């Protein structure tokens, strides 16, 4: 389910950290949009921050269900899981 994500700074001293996160994401091909506190509150009214990065394409994944599906596919192809 695509729902987006906010990565927030809760103080002015964290703005540099947000910039580093944004640059790291950019180098990996991920676009994070810097937004103001007001824009963040429009997206999430309960958020408390001084600024944020918005990742609109971030999704929630059921990791357990995903792993079970991978296992089922592997087993269907003849793999055997040995723990």
BELWO-V446105 format. One record per helix or strand. SS is the DSSP state (alpha for helix, beta for strand). FROM is the first residue (numbers start at 1). TO is the last residue. Records with the same first field share a line. If there is no record, write none. Layout:
BEGIN
SS->FROM-TO, FROM-TO
END
This chain:
BEGIN
beta->2-2, 5-9, 33-36, 51-55, 59-59
alpha->12-27, 37-43, 63-76
END
